[in-house]
């Protein structure tokens, strides 16, 4: 009767595949979250002079309509 083949290479291969899968998921979700956070961070702040509401719009916008009262406002400059 022949001895069974060693399981060490199979265990190593399975661990490597599992570690590679976890690493790939980590990289994917990290990049996705970073893109979302960068988009959220790149906004311009507006202050409505009529209803005193503060709201934000995308970068590159010089004027924006207040979502609450409809007043057109210029962007805040610090």
Buried (B, 14 or more C-beta within 10 A) or exposed (E): EEEEEEEEEEEEEEEEEEEEEEEEEEEEEEEEEEEEEEEEEEEBEBEBEEEEBEBBBEEEEEEBBBEEEEBEBEBEEE
